[in-house]
Amino acid sequence: MEQEMLDTIMARTVGEGTLAGRLGITITAASASRVVATMPVEGNTQPQGLLHGGASCVLAETVGSLGAFLHAGAGRAVVGIEINATHHRGVRDGEVTAVATLAHGGRTLATYDIVVTDAAGHRVCTSRLTCLVRDQAGDPDQNGGAGSLLHGAAAGR
């Protein structure tokens, strides 16, 4: 995939109006085998002032889904079908980083192991995401997230 299209896809993943965008997620590297992103803790906390577990899950699903989309390739769409997360420690400030690593990349399923760490490198959350990979419907807008991403990127949107 050419860099310009990859940049467009990454920008749409965290663009205006997306949950990832509202949480302040920034994609820093992306390929089918490994995706890296950061997210600020501030603004993504629960009432006790700790990073919200749901925010960690959104970060994990964002990097895993992007990886699955890149794995699937043109003409394919991906949808998350299962995510789990273990929250190991709390974080009150700074930034967290998620690294998604391809665990299984098949024709119909893609699974990613995702590790979220704090600024000191301590593991905050371990997650696993499995995505269904399918052929796109005739109308790319019927495919949801990732399917529409490729269509939009190819159309210059």
N, C-alpha and C positions, 0 to 999 in steps of 0.2 A: 504494500500500500504506500502510495506516495505521501510525503510528509505534509503537504498542504491539506490533503483529505483527512489525515490523522489529526492534524491541528483543529480542523473544523469539527470533527466528531468529538474530540475532547472538549472543545468549547461548548458544543450543544449539550453535552452530558451535564455540565455544571452551569448552564446558561440561565438567564433571567426566566423566572417562572417555574424553575425546577426545584424540587426539594433539596437536591445537592447544592444548588446555587444559594438557596436561603440559609443553609447551614454553613456556608463559606468554604465548601470543599474546593480544593485546587488540585487538578491532576498534574503531576510533575514528570511522569514517564509512563508510557503505555506501549505494550506489545501483547500478542496473544498469550505469551508465556508468563508475563509479569507486568503488573500495573501498580504504580505508586501514587498516593495522593495524601494531602495534608488537610487538616481541619482545625480551626481554632476551638479552644474549650469555651472561651467567653461567648455567651449567647446560646450555648448548647448544653446547659446544665439543668439538673433537677433541683427541687427546692432546698436540698442540703448543700448546694453549691458545688456538687461533683458533676463531672461529665455524665450526661444522661446516657444510660445503656442503649436507648433507642437511637440516639445520635451515632453511637459506635456501630450499630447495626446498619444504619443508612450509609455510613462511610464504607462499611464492608460490602454491602450490596452494590454500591456505586462502582467500586474498583473491580469486584468480581464480575458484574454484568458487563462492564466495558471490556474486560479481558475476554469474556465469552463471545461478545459481539465481534471482536477482532479475530478470535479463533474461527467463528462461523463463516466469515467471509461474505462476499457479495451475493445477493439473492437469498440470503438467509436471515431469519429473525430469531431473537432469543428472548425468553421470558424466565424469570426466576421461579423455581418451583419449590425450593426448600432452602432455608437459612437457619443456622443455629449459632449461638454465641455463648461463650463463657467469659464473664467479666472478672478479671483477676485482681485489679486494684483501682482505686479511685484517682482521679486527676482533677485538680482545682483550677489550674491556669495553664497558660502556654498553648501549645499546639500538639496534636497527636498526628502520627503518620501511619498509614495503612499500606501494607505490601500484600498484594494478591499474587499467589503463585499457582500456576496450572497444576492440578493434581491428576485430572483425567480430561482429555480432549478427544471426544468421539464424534461420530456423525450426528447423533441425536441428543447427547448430553455433554455438558462441560461442567467440571467441578473445580472450584478454586479454594485453596487454603489461604486464609487472610489473617495476618497478624497486625494488631494495632499496638503501637508503642508510644510512650510519652517522650518528651524532649531529652530525657536522660537515657533513653533506650530501654526502659523497663516495659515489660509486656503488660498492657492494659486489658486487652481483649483478644481472644482467639475465636475465629469464626470460620465456618465452611458454608459455601454457597454452591448450589447445583442449579444450573439453567438448562431448560429444554431448548434445543436447537431445531428449528423447523424451516421449511421453505416459506418465503414470503407469500402472502396473499396477493391477488392481482392488483389491488390498490394498496400501495405501500403505507398509506395512512391507517389501514386496518390492522397493521402489525404492531402498533404501540411503539414504545421507546426506541429500541435499537434498530428495528427494521426501518422505521422512519428516518433514523439518523443517516443511514447510508443513502437513502433516497434524497434527503435534504442536502446532504453534502455533495452528491453527484449533480444535483440541480442548482448548486451554488447558493443554497439557503443558509 
